[in-house]
Amino acid sequence: MTRDSERLSDLVSRRRFLLSSGAVGATALAGCTSSGDGDGDGDTGGSGGDSGGSGNDTTEGSGDDALSGEVVNTGSSTVYPVTNAMAERFMEEHPQVNVTVDSTGSGGGFENHFCPGNSDINGASRPVKDSEVENCRGNDVEPIEFHIAGDALTMAVNNDADWVDSMTFEELSQIWRKDGAQMWSDVRDEWPDEEFELFGPASTSGTYDWFNANVIGEEYEHTAQHEPTEEDNLIVQGIQDSQYAMGYFGYAYYNENSDSVKAVKIAAEEGDEPSEPSLANAKDGSYPMARPLFIYGSESAIQREEVYEFLEFYLENAETDLVQEIGYVPSSVEMRDENLSTLEDVYEN
C-alpha cells in the first residue's frame, strides 16, 4: 500500500507535539489527568459513510475532518467498556469514521474475527496465546500488542451471604475446578449446607482463561457446572437473584454494581492478609487477582489511516482519567509512550 509521505510526517509531528506539550499529564493512581475530550453522551454519530463531508477546507483541522472509513473492534467483554468509550469520543471528532465495537470474548474474538482478518483490533483480558498467533499468521495477520490498562478481577457473592467475607486461591480453586466442591460447607464447615450457584464467563473469554491459569491452577480444568456468558451484567444479575450464588468479572462491572453484589476479599495463600479489589490495590500489587488488559491491532490494518488514527487516539487517552472512571487502572506515561512508539514504528514500516 502506498502512503503519502507528507501526510505521515504530519501525523508523526502531531503526536510528538502532543507528547512534548503535555496533552496528557500525570496525576494520582497512574500518573493520569483528565481527558479533556468532553463528556460524550454515547451518541455514536458515525453511521454516515459518505465521503463528501470536508470539501476543500484548507484550515489546520482539514486533514482530521476528511478522515473516513471503518474500524472494527472485537474481543474481551472486560476491555469492551474502554474501547466503546474511546470509539464514542473518537467519532465525535471524526464523524465520517464508523468505529464498531463487539463483545465476543478474548478467545472468541481472536478465533472468529481477528485472526481470520475480519476485525482490525481485538481486546484481550490476557496475553494472546502462541496458538492464536500461529492461527493469525496463517491468515497473514500479524497481531501487535498494546498494554492499555490494569484490572482488579472481582469475585462477588450475594449481599445476603453474610457468612463469607474473604477466600484464598485454594478455596476458590476447590469451588471452580472440575469435580470440585459442590456445597459451601465442602469448603468451610461453618458455611451453609447449600449448593453453589456459579455464574461466570464463557470458555471463549480471556477472563475465564486467566482465572483458570492463575487461580484454579493449570493442573485443573475450569468447572462446566456454571452459567457461562459473555455478558458480565448477566453474571451480576445471577448473583443478585440467589443467596448462594457466586461469580467473577472485571472490576468495572463490580464498580457499576457495588450496591447490588458484595465483593469478596482475596488472599493468594493461607495466612496472607486478604485484600479487597480496588484500583489502588491493583496498581500497587497488593490485590492478588490484579491483571493487565490489552488491545491487539492487526499490522496490516494499522496501515489504514483511520485505524492508525483511532489507535493513536486510544493509546493517548488510555493514560487519562477516562479509564479510571470506567473502573480500570490507566496506563502510565511510560506505557503510553512505549505504545505510541510501537504504533508509529508499525505504521512507518
NORLIN-V258795 format. One record per backbone hydrogen bond with DSSP energy under -1.0 kcal/mol. CO is the residue of the C=O (numbers start at 1). NH is the residue of the N-H. Records with the same first field share a line. If there is no record, write none. Layout:
BEGIN
CO->NH ; NH
END
This chain:
BEGIN
4->8
5->9
6->10
7->11
8->12
9->13
10->14
11->15
12->16
13->17
14->18
15->19
16->20
17->21
18->23
27->31
28->30
33->321
54->57
59->62
61->65
62->66
64->67
69->98
71->100
72->120 ; 121
73->102
74->123
75->104 ; 105
76->80
79->83
80->84
81->85
82->86
83->87
84->88
85->89
86->90
87->91
88->92
89->93
90->94
94->97
96->69
98->71
100->73
105->109
106->110
107->111
108->112
109->113 ; 114
110->115
113->118
114->117
120->298
121->74
122->296
123->76
124->294
129->133
130->134
131->135
132->136
133->137
134->138
136->139 ; 141
137->140
142->299
144->297
146->295
149->293
150->329
151->291
154->249
155->264
156->247
157->262
158->161
160->162
161->164
165->265
167->267
168->172
169->173
170->174
171->175
172->176
173->177
174->181
176->223
177->180
182->196
183->186
184->187 ; 188
188->191
192->185 ; 194
194->184
197->246
198->227
200->229
202->205
204->107 ; 108
205->209
206->210
207->211
208->212
209->213
210->214
211->215 ; 216
212->217
217->220
221->178
224->226
227->200
231->234
232->236
233->237
234->238
235->239
236->240
237->241
239->242
242->245
244->197
246->199
247->156
249->154
250->253 ; 254
251->255
252->256
257->260 ; 261
262->157
265->167
266->275
267->169
269->272
275->266
278->282
279->283
280->284
281->287
287->290
289->153
291->151
293->148 ; 149
294->124
295->146
296->122
297->144
298->302
301->304
304->308
305->309
306->310
307->311
308->312
309->313
310->314
311->315
312->316
313->317
314->318
317->320
318->331
320->323
321->325
322->326
323->327 ; 328
329->150
332->336
333->337
334->338
335->339
336->340
337->341
338->342
339->343
340->344
341->345
342->346
343->347
344->348
345->349
END
